[in-house]
Amino acid sequence: MPDAGARPTYDVVVVGGGIVGLATARALLRVRPGASVVVLEKAQEVATGQTGHNSGVVHAGLYYAPGSLKARLCRAGERATKEFCAEAGIEVKEIGKLVVATDAGEAVRLEALGRNARENGIEVEDVSAARLTELEPNVTGVAALHSPRTAVVDYQAVARALADDVRARGGQVRTGAKVTWIGESAGGVDVMIDGAEAVRGRRLVACAGLQADRVADIAGVETKVRIVPFKGEYYTLPGHRSGLVTRMIYPVPGEGLPFLGVHITPTVDGRILLGPNAVLAGAREKYSRFGVDATDLKDSLGFGGLWRMGQKHWRSGVREMFNSLVPDGYLKEVAKYCPSLRSTDLVGYRAGVRAQAVRPDGSLVDDFEIVSTERQVHVINAPSPAATAAIPIGEEIVGRVWG
Ligand SMILES: Cc1cc2nc3c(=O)[nH]c(=O)nc-3n(C[C@H](O)[C@H](O)[C@H](O)COP(=O)(O)OP(=O)(O)OC[C@H]3O[C@@H](n4cnc5c(N)ncnc54)[C@H](O)[C@@H]3O)c2cc1C
């Protein structure tokens, strides 16, 4: 290992101060009060990655394959997030959501979604076209599925409160601390921060989001997958359209890529968001429309799995790209179920970038994926609904760290 000098030693070093890393540190300290835990976050603040750039939806868990980690941990996370927010004084609005079918084909897929939700033990209610119009006069469809427990929250606020709780339990949260080297030995896991400072953990947990594959690489942990960044661009609506809907309105998800489609979300701070779409991104951590990072682009283009994924999903890829460049195309996706919207209503808003693990054969890793060695646990795939599920993901990781 690089020259380290005297190294402070912790029971657990957590890499990544997004919502998953912070929830994990808190879970570790809840199970073993008095343990020494440090969270190392490369940015100057916590929760500036995916956690700070998402839709803010507390998912109920309609979509996920019964028996999957996503299904189990999302359902538990919906409750745990609301409980934590109640304790921490963070506002959660349980406004519910409607998934809307706009033709007979979508209605068949909506029925299957309803069966899936019920199999996952999620409360949902079938809604007729007439009832849909009563509930949401600006929304049209042939049928809908109502999920009353789906809610909205500010996940950055949740993550900051988790960080406060970690500190209150005696843990440390260090920002501006980029992990550049990790070496596991029989005695522990050595970690270099910014190539200059060494610390040691008896165990290490990595929750590095968009950098999960690279952090696994520097730790010598084999994963076989690469992170492919998918940008999600949002629009917002001008003030005079703020009464457009009172619930979240989602389309029936398409077959193919695992994204939920462009939806309408009234946020907890009273804004209405449209989005996100899902466009291949030229950078993992840049949010402007044409943001490119040479290393990220080179990594993506040099990964055979990306090209194989492109062969399978090129149609939706081209459509997403077109809609990203042409607001009328984007609008068409939403106007299907909300016909009164006009392109003049769309006000450009921010974007987020999703970390999606892709296998060399081009298939997308659907479930959460966590890989362990003797002393390390790496969260390799934690896309949506991992903000909702962060608290139970943390509890799951504690079981893997300390058995
Ligand atoms: C557009 C979009 C919409 C979404 N909508 C929702 C939603 O409505 N509901 C929901 O439940 N989920 C949603 N998600 C998913 C959710 O945001 C993520 O699943 C969740 O935030 C993942 O948290 P994380 O802690 O794993 O990752 P992140 O929040 O990305 O945190 C990882 C952290 O690791 C740090 N890091 C990386 N490398 C290093 C290193 N070498 N050293 C130190 N630190 C490092 C990064 O700086 C970052 O802060 C959405 C995601 C996106 C992008």
The ligand as a Tripos MOL2 file, in Angstrom:
@<TRIPOS>MOLECULE
LIG
   53    58     1     0     0
SMALL
NO_CHARGES

@<TRIPOS>ATOM
      1 C1        -33.5010   11.2680  -12.3550 C.3       1 LIG1
      2 C2        -33.6660   10.3450  -11.1630 C.ar      1 LIG1
      3 C3        -34.9280   10.1810  -10.5710 C.ar      1 LIG1
      4 C4        -35.0750    9.3110   -9.4860 C.ar      1 LIG1
      5 N1        -36.2730    9.2760   -8.8190 N.ar      1 LIG1
      6 C5        -36.3770    8.5220   -7.6930 C.ar      1 LIG1
      7 C6        -37.5560    8.5810   -6.9030 C.ar      1 LIG1
      8 O1        -38.4780    9.3650   -7.1700 O.2       1 LIG1
      9 N2        -37.6520    7.7500   -5.8270 N.ar      1 LIG1
     10 C7        -36.6450    6.8880   -5.4820 C.ar      1 LIG1
     11 O2        -36.8020    6.1260   -4.5140 O.2       1 LIG1
     12 N3        -35.4850    6.8530   -6.1920 N.ar      1 LIG1
     13 C8        -35.3340    7.6770   -7.2650 C.ar      1 LIG1
     14 N4        -34.1450    7.6940   -7.9620 N.ar      1 LIG1
     15 C9        -33.0620    6.8150   -7.5270 C.3       1 LIG1
     16 C10       -32.3510    7.3530   -6.2890 C.3       1 LIG1
     17 O3        -32.0650    8.7310   -6.3880 O.3       1 LIG1
     18 C11       -31.0510    6.5550   -6.1160 C.3       1 LIG1
     19 O4        -31.3620    5.1900   -6.1910 O.3       1 LIG1
     20 C12       -30.4110    6.8420   -4.7560 C.3       1 LIG1
     21 O5        -30.2500    8.2260   -4.5580 O.3       1 LIG1
     22 C13       -29.0700    6.1250   -4.6760 C.3       1 LIG1
     23 O6        -28.3940    6.5890   -3.5350 O.3       1 LIG1
     24 P1        -26.8460    6.2750   -3.3610 P.3       1 LIG1
     25 O7        -26.4770    6.7470   -2.0240 O.co2     1 LIG1
     26 O8        -26.6220    4.8310   -3.7200 O.co2     1 LIG1
     27 O9        -26.1340    7.0840   -4.5310 O.3       1 LIG1
     28 P2        -25.7220    8.6280   -4.6250 P.3       1 LIG1
     29 O10       -26.7690    9.5200   -4.0990 O.co2     1 LIG1
     30 O11       -25.3170    8.8460   -6.0390 O.co2     1 LIG1
     31 O12       -24.4850    8.7380   -3.6540 O.3       1 LIG1
     32 C14       -23.2250    8.1590   -3.9310 C.3       1 LIG1
     33 C15       -22.1770    9.0450   -3.2970 C.3       1 LIG1
     34 O13       -20.9030    8.4270   -3.3810 O.3       1 LIG1
     35 C16       -19.9520    9.4480   -3.5440 C.3       1 LIG1
     36 N5        -18.7160    8.8640   -4.0690 N.ar      1 LIG1
     37 C17       -18.5410    8.2400   -5.2630 C.ar      1 LIG1
     38 N6        -17.2550    7.8380   -5.3950 N.ar      1 LIG1
     39 C18       -16.6190    8.1970   -4.2550 C.ar      1 LIG1
     40 C19       -15.2880    8.0570   -3.8140 C.ar      1 LIG1
     41 N7        -14.3310    7.4770   -4.5630 N.pl3     1 LIG1
     42 N8        -14.9440    8.5480   -2.5740 N.ar      1 LIG1
     43 C20       -15.8880    9.1540   -1.8000 C.ar      1 LIG1
     44 N9        -17.1720    9.3280   -2.1980 N.ar      1 LIG1
     45 C21       -17.5330    8.8460   -3.4020 C.ar      1 LIG1
     46 C22       -20.6280   10.4120   -4.5090 C.3       1 LIG1
     47 O14       -20.0500   11.6940   -4.4970 O.3       1 LIG1
     48 C23       -22.0640   10.3870   -4.0060 C.3       1 LIG1
     49 O15       -22.3360   11.4170   -3.0850 O.3       1 LIG1
     50 C24       -33.9660    8.5630   -9.0280 C.ar      1 LIG1
     51 C25       -32.6950    8.7470   -9.6170 C.ar      1 LIG1
     52 C26       -32.5420    9.6660  -10.6480 C.ar      1 LIG1
     53 C27       -31.1650    9.9080  -11.1880 C.3       1 LIG1
@<TRIPOS>BOND
     1     1     2 1
     2     2     3 ar
     3     2    52 ar
     4     3     4 ar
     5     4     5 ar
     6     4    50 ar
     7     5     6 ar
     8     6     7 ar
     9     6    13 1
    10     7     8 2
    11     7     9 ar
    12     9    10 ar
    13    10    11 2
    14    10    12 ar
    15    12    13 ar
    16    13    14 ar
    17    14    15 1
    18    14    50 ar
    19    15    16 1
    20    16    17 1
    21    16    18 1
    22    18    19 1
    23    18    20 1
    24    20    21 1
    25    20    22 1
    26    22    23 1
    27    23    24 1
    28    24    25 2
    29    24    26 1
    30    24    27 1
    31    27    28 1
    32    28    29 2
    33    28    30 1
    34    28    31 1
    35    31    32 1
    36    32    33 1
    37    33    34 1
    38    33    48 1
    39    34    35 1
    40    35    36 1
    41    35    46 1
    42    36    37 ar
    43    36    45 ar
    44    37    38 ar
    45    38    39 ar
    46    39    40 ar
    47    39    45 ar
    48    40    41 1
    49    40    42 ar
    50    42    43 ar
    51    43    44 ar
    52    44    45 ar
    53    46    47 1
    54    46    48 1
    55    48    49 1
    56    50    51 ar
    57    51    52 ar
    58    52    53 1
@<TRIPOS>SUBSTRUCTURE
     1 LIG1         1 GROUP 0 **** ****
